[in-house]
């Protein structure tokens, strides 16, 4: 029985390490409280117009341990907001993100 428990623990740790190594993600939601259309990014984008999501983000989730920068303008221009891992149900200012990247 102990061997089975050790195998399960090893598998859980292996999955956790794999997730950490592969890097986290930022998920953008169209509406507050994680509702509506959702986009997932591993590295970001310099222009959310490519996804028909420019100035449409209202809430964000970020993987634990990650830090992302969100910019008002395309090509990482204009004022930026930096957020760390967690759930951000309301983005302030609302509907104003045009580019983003992991930092």
N, C-alpha and C positions, 0 to 999 in steps of 0.2 A: 504493500500500500504506500509506503514511504517513497518508493521509486516512482510511482505514478504521480504523486504530489510534486516531486522534484521535477519531473518532466513537464508538468503543467506550469510550474513556476518558471522553468527555463523558457518555455514557449512564450509566456506572457512577457518576460524580460526581453526576449528576442524581438517580439513585435514592437515593444516600446522603443528599443534601441533603433530598430529599422525606421520607425516614424521620426525619431529625432534626427537620424542621419539624412533622411530624405528631405528634411526641412518642412516647415509648416506652410500654412496657407492663410491668405486673407480672403474672406467671403464678404461680398458686397450684396446688400439687399435693397430692393427698390422702395420698400416701405419701412417705417419704424417697427420695432419689435420683431425684426427678422421675418417679415412677411413679404409677399410678392416675388417677383423675379429675383434669382440669385446668380451671381457670377463668382467663380472661384479662381484665385490666382496664386501661383507658386512664386513668381518672380516680379509680377507687376506688369504694367503697360504704360507707355508714354502717351497714350491717347485712347480714352474710353469711347470715343466716337466710333472706333472700329467695331465695338460691341453694341452699339446703339444704347449706351449707358452713360453718356456724358451728362453730368449735372443731375443724375437720378438717384444717387446713393443716399439712403436715409438711415441705415443701420449697418453695422459691421461686426463680424467675429474674426478673431485672430488667434492662431494656435498659441498655446502656452510657450513662453520663452522667446517669442518672436517680437520684433519691433518693425513697424511699417510707417512710411511717410505718405501722406495723402496731399495732393497739390490741387490748387484751385484751377490752374491752367494746364493745357497740354504741354508735353515735353518737360515735365517736372518744373513748371514755372509758377510764379505767383506765390502767395502765402502758402505755407504748409502746416499740416497738423500731424503730429507724431503720436501714434497709439501703440500700446503694448498688448501682449496676449490677453485675451478675455472677450467678453461680450459687451458691445457698445450699442445699446438699443436705440439711441438717438444721436445722430451725427450733427454737430454744430460747427459751422452753419449747414443746415439741411440742403440737400440737392446742389452741392457746389464742388464736387470732386471731378476732376478731368484726367488725372494721371496718378499713379501710385507705384511705389517700389519698396521692397524689403531693405531695411538698413541694419 
